[in-house]
Amino acid sequence: MPSYYIAYERDGKQGYVASAPALPGCVVYGKTLQEAYRNIQTAIQECLEVIYERIHHRAIDEIIEDINDGKTPPSLNHRPTSMKK
């Protein structure tokens, strides 16, 4: 997993808020600094999984849309040399 800068803040409830600014919305709470660290590690992984899924589904949706529009998606235009006639 790539490394991300993590910002920590004490909150009014005597706990800690941790965030990964590079991943908007990736913010967690922990009663202790260690708990906040564990929680943000999990949250970063989950945020990255959501981003991957959205990119993957978007790519699939675009391919389906191209096929429905009668276009051949660029990835299907290329055939290996062994398959060319």
Backbone as a printed PyTorch tensor [residue, N CA C, xyz], in Angstrom:
tensor([[[  0.8480,  -1.1690,   0.0000],
         [  0.0000,   0.0000,   0.0000],
         [  0.9020,   1.2430,   0.0000]],

        [[  0.5470,   2.2600,  -0.8020],
         [  1.3430,   3.4770,  -0.8110],
         [  1.3060,   4.1740,   0.5470]],

        [[  2.2490,   5.0610,   0.7760],
         [  2.2840,   5.8290,   2.0190],
         [  1.4810,   7.1140,   1.8640]],

        [[  0.7680,   7.4910,   2.9060],
         [ -0.0270,   8.7080,   2.9130],
         [  0.2850,   9.5080,   4.1700]],

        [[  0.3140,  10.8190,   4.0210],
         [  0.4720,  11.7090,   5.1640],
         [ -0.7900,  11.6000,   6.0100]],

        [[ -0.6180,  11.4910,   7.3100],
         [ -1.7550,  11.4110,   8.2250],
         [ -1.6840,  12.5910,   9.1800]],

        [[ -2.7870,  13.3140,   9.3020],
         [ -2.8730,  14.4410,  10.2360],
         [ -3.6780,  13.9980,  11.4540]],

        [[ -3.1790,  14.3420,  12.6310],
         [ -3.8560,  14.0090,  13.8810],
         [ -4.2260,  15.2940,  14.6130]],

        [[ -5.3990,  15.3010,  15.2340],
         [ -5.8420,  16.4230,  16.0590],
         [ -6.5120,  15.8710,  17.3040]],

        [[ -6.2890,  16.5370,  18.4190],
         [ -7.0570,  16.1900,  19.6300],
         [ -8.4200,  16.8300,  19.4790]],

        [[ -9.4460,  16.1290,  19.8690],
         [-10.7750,  16.7440,  19.8160],
         [-11.2470,  17.0690,  21.2280]],

        [[-12.3820,  17.7140,  21.3290],
         [-12.9170,  18.1320,  22.6210],
         [-13.3170,  16.9900,  23.5180]],

        [[-13.4610,  15.8070,  22.9830],
         [-13.8840,  14.6390,  23.7680],
         [-12.6860,  13.8640,  24.3180]],

        [[-11.5220,  14.4670,  24.2500],
         [-10.2760,  13.8550,  24.7120],
         [ -9.9090,  12.6110,  23.9160]],

        [[-10.2400,  12.6400,  22.6660],
         [ -9.8420,  11.5780,  21.7590],
         [ -9.0330,  12.2020,  20.6390]],

        [[ -8.8550,  11.4720,  19.5690],
         [ -8.0590,  11.9500,  18.4410],
         [ -8.8080,  11.7480,  17.1360]],

        [[ -8.6920,  12.7350,  16.2760],
         [ -9.2240,  12.6520,  14.9250],
         [ -8.0170,  12.4950,  14.0120]],

        [[ -8.0720,  11.5020,  13.1450],
         [ -6.9930,  11.2750,  12.1810],
         [ -7.5810,  11.3850,  10.7810]],

        [[ -6.8220,  12.0080,   9.8810],
         [ -7.2920,  12.1280,   8.5070],
         [ -6.1260,  11.9470,   7.5470]],

        [[ -6.4800,  11.5420,   6.3360],
         [ -5.5110,  11.4220,   5.2460],
         [ -5.9180,  12.4740,   4.2160]],

        [[ -5.3210,  13.6690,   4.2670],
         [ -5.7420,  14.7690,   3.4030],
         [ -5.7430,  14.4480,   1.9060]],

        [[ -4.9090,  13.5330,   1.4660],
         [ -4.8570,  13.1700,   0.0490],
         [ -6.0920,  12.3770,  -0.3820]],

        [[ -6.8370,  11.8850,   0.5860],
         [ -8.0420,  11.1010,   0.3090],
         [ -9.2310,  11.8100,   0.9640]],

        [[ -9.8630,  12.7360,   0.2540],
         [-10.9560,  13.5020,   0.8460],
         [-12.0140,  12.5950,   1.4810]],

        [[-12.4140,  12.9560,   2.6930],
         [-13.4250,  12.1850,   3.3990],
         [-12.8660,  11.0410,   4.2250]],

        [[-11.5820,  10.8090,   4.1380],
         [-10.9510,   9.7180,   4.8880],
         [-10.5620,  10.2640,   6.2650]],

        [[-11.5200,  10.2310,   7.1910],
         [-11.3580,  10.8050,   8.5270],
         [-11.9180,   9.8080,   9.5390]],

        [[-11.2020,   9.6030,  10.6270],
         [-11.6440,   8.6590,  11.6620],
         [-11.4170,   9.2500,  13.0430]],

        [[-11.9450,   8.5720,  14.0400],
         [-11.7950,   8.9660,  15.4380],
         [-11.2060,   7.7950,  16.2080]],

        [[-10.4390,   8.0990,  17.2120],
         [ -9.9430,   7.0860,  18.1280],
         [ -9.8500,   7.6570,  19.5250]],

        [[-10.1190,   6.8390,  20.5350],
         [-10.0220,   7.3080,  21.9210],
         [ -8.5680,   7.5790,  22.3030]],

        [[ -7.6670,   6.8030,  21.6970],
         [ -6.2320,   7.0050,  21.9230],
         [ -5.5700,   7.2550,  20.5770]],

        [[ -4.3420,   7.7510,  20.6220],
         [ -3.5960,   7.9850,  19.3890],
         [ -3.3670,   6.6630,  18.6450]],

        [[ -3.1050,   5.6080,  19.3890],
         [ -2.8900,   4.2930,  18.7730],
         [ -4.1620,   3.7970,  18.0820]],

        [[ -5.3020,   4.0050,  18.7350],
         [ -6.5660,   3.5860,  18.1240],
         [ -6.8450,   4.4040,  16.8690]],

        [[ -6.5820,   5.7100,  16.9240],
         [ -6.7730,   6.5660,  15.7420],
         [ -5.8640,   6.0960,  14.6050]],

        [[ -4.6310,   5.7140,  14.9430],
         [ -3.6940,   5.2190,  13.9230],
         [ -4.2260,   3.9310,  13.2800]],

        [[ -4.6680,   2.9950,  14.0840],
         [ -5.2110,   1.7360,  13.5360],
         [ -6.4430,   2.0130,  12.6750]],

        [[ -7.3050,   2.9130,  13.1600],
         [ -8.5250,   3.2270,  12.4190],
         [ -8.2320,   3.9000,  11.0870]],

        [[ -7.2500,   4.8060,  11.0550],
         [ -6.9630,   5.5060,   9.7960],
         [ -6.2950,   4.5470,   8.8070]],

        [[ -5.5140,   3.5950,   9.2960],
         [ -4.9130,   2.6030,   8.3910],
         [ -6.0100,   1.8010,   7.6860]],

        [[ -6.9970,   1.3750,   8.4520],
         [ -8.1260,   0.6370,   7.8850],
         [ -8.9100,   1.5220,   6.9270]],

        [[ -9.1560,   2.7670,   7.3300],
         [ -9.9330,   3.6870,   6.4950],
         [ -9.2270,   3.9780,   5.1730]],

        [[ -7.9210,   4.1480,   5.2030],
         [ -7.1650,   4.3950,   3.9690],
         [ -7.3310,   3.2150,   3.0260]],

        [[ -7.1690,   2.0110,   3.5380],
         [ -7.3180,   0.8150,   2.7130],
         [ -8.7190,   0.7530,   2.1050]],

        [[ -9.7350,   1.0380,   2.9150],
         [-11.1130,   0.9920,   2.4190],
         [-11.3840,   2.0910,   1.3960]],

        [[-10.8470,   3.2900,   1.6270],
         [-11.0050,   4.3830,   0.6540],
         [-10.3750,   4.0020,  -0.6860]],

        [[ -9.1950,   3.4140,  -0.6400],
         [ -8.5230,   3.0030,  -1.8720],
         [ -9.3110,   1.9160,  -2.6030]],

        [[ -9.9210,   1.0090,  -1.8520],
         [-10.7480,  -0.0250,  -2.4720],
         [-11.9580,   0.5830,  -3.1690]],

        [[-12.5930,   1.5610,  -2.5420],
         [-13.7440,   2.2340,  -3.1550],
         [-13.3130,   2.9690,  -4.4240]],

        [[-12.1800,   3.6700,  -4.3590],
         [-11.6780,   4.3840,  -5.5360],
         [-11.4160,   3.3930,  -6.6640]],

        [[-10.7600,   2.2720,  -6.3620],
         [-10.4740,   1.2620,  -7.3740],
         [-11.7680,   0.7370,  -7.9860]],

        [[-12.7480,   0.4170,  -7.1370],
         [-14.0180,  -0.1160,  -7.6470],
         [-14.7180,   0.8930,  -8.5490]],

        [[-14.7010,   2.1660,  -8.1620],
         [-15.3480,   3.1890,  -8.9880],
         [-14.6470,   3.3410, -10.3250]],

        [[-13.3220,   3.3210, -10.3130],
         [-12.5730,   3.4230, -11.5670],
         [-12.8640,   2.2070, -12.4340]],

        [[-12.8460,   1.0290, -11.8330],
         [-13.0840,  -0.2110, -12.5690],
         [-14.4880,  -0.2140, -13.1660]],

        [[-15.4990,   0.1220, -12.3650],
         [-16.8770,   0.1360, -12.8720],
         [-17.0670,   1.2130, -13.9200]],

        [[-16.4020,   2.3450, -13.7400],
         [-16.5190,   3.4160, -14.7290],
         [-15.9480,   2.9400, -16.0660]],

        [[-14.8100,   2.2650, -16.0180],
         [-14.2060,   1.7700, -17.2500],
         [-15.1390,   0.7700, -17.9290]],

        [[-15.7330,  -0.1220, -17.1590],
         [-16.6620,  -1.1070, -17.7260],
         [-17.8820,  -0.4040, -18.3110]],

        [[-18.4220,   0.5730, -17.5780],
         [-19.5840,   1.3220, -18.0710],
         [-19.2690,   2.0490, -19.3750]],

        [[-18.0530,   2.6240, -19.4770],
         [-17.6670,   3.3210, -20.7020],
         [-17.5400,   2.3400, -21.8730]],

        [[-17.0020,   1.1650, -21.6330],
         [-16.8810,   0.1530, -22.6900],
         [-18.2720,  -0.2670, -23.1570]],

        [[-19.1730,  -0.5220, -22.2180],
         [-20.5430,  -0.9140, -22.5760],
         [-21.2160,   0.2060, -23.3570]],

        [[-21.0220,   1.4440, -22.9230],
         [-21.6150,   2.5820, -23.6270],
         [-21.0660,   2.6810, -25.0480]],

        [[-19.7630,   2.4950, -25.2120],
         [-19.1610,   2.5210, -26.5510],
         [-19.7300,   1.4190, -27.4270]],

        [[-19.8750,   0.2320, -26.8660],
         [-20.4250,  -0.8850, -27.6410],
         [-21.8610,  -0.5710, -28.0440]],

        [[-22.6400,  -0.0310, -27.1190],
         [-24.0220,   0.3310, -27.4190],
         [-24.1120,   1.4370, -28.4590]],

        [[-23.0930,   2.2870, -28.5300],
         [-23.0580,   3.3630, -29.5220],
         [-22.4640,   2.8870, -30.8500]],

        [[-22.1360,   1.6070, -30.9360],
         [-21.5860,   1.0550, -32.1740],
         [-20.0990,   1.2820, -32.3480]],

        [[-19.4220,   1.7060, -31.3040],
         [-17.9830,   1.9380, -31.3730],
         [-17.2560,   0.7170, -30.8220]],

        [[-16.0670,   0.5000, -31.3310],
         [-15.2270,  -0.5510, -30.7790],
         [-14.3050,   0.1080, -29.7650]],

        [[-14.3620,  -0.3140, -28.5140],
         [-13.4780,   0.2720, -27.5090],
         [-12.0210,   0.1150, -27.9250]],

        [[-11.1760,   1.1200, -27.6420],
         [ -9.7710,   1.0620, -28.0400],
         [ -9.0620,  -0.2080, -27.6110]],

        [[ -9.3890,  -0.7330, -26.4360],
         [ -8.7170,  -1.9380, -25.9600],
         [ -9.0650,  -3.1630, -26.8050]],

        [[-10.1680,  -3.1110, -27.5530],
         [-10.5550,  -4.2430, -28.3900],
         [-10.0960,  -4.0630, -29.8370]],

        [[ -9.5730,  -2.8900, -30.1640],
         [ -9.0860,  -2.6300, -31.5150],
         [ -7.7620,  -3.3270, -31.7890]],

        [[ -6.9850,  -3.5480, -30.7580],
         [ -5.6560,  -4.1050, -30.9150],
         [ -5.7310,  -5.6240, -30.8240]],

        [[ -5.2230,  -6.2800, -31.8420],
         [ -5.1220,  -7.7360, -31.8160],
         [ -3.6510,  -8.1120, -31.8210]],

        [[ -3.3150,  -9.1360, -31.0740],
         [ -1.9320,  -9.6130, -31.1400],
         [ -1.5770, -10.0180, -32.5680]],

        [[ -0.3380,  -9.8880, -32.9470],
         [  0.1190, -10.2000, -34.2940],
         [ -0.2750, -11.6090, -34.7100]],

        [[ -0.2370, -12.5420, -33.7890],
         [ -0.5760, -13.9420, -34.1180],
         [ -2.0460, -14.1000, -34.5150]],

        [[ -2.8990, -13.1340, -34.1550],
         [ -4.3240, -13.2440, -34.4780],
         [ -4.6860, -12.4720, -35.7380]],

        [[ -3.7800, -11.6610, -36.2580],
         [ -4.0990, -10.8780, -37.4520],
         [ -4.1040, -11.7600, -38.6810]],

        [[ -5.0110, -11.4590, -39.5960],
         [ -5.0990, -12.2430, -40.8290],
         [ -4.2020, -11.6720, -41.8870]]])
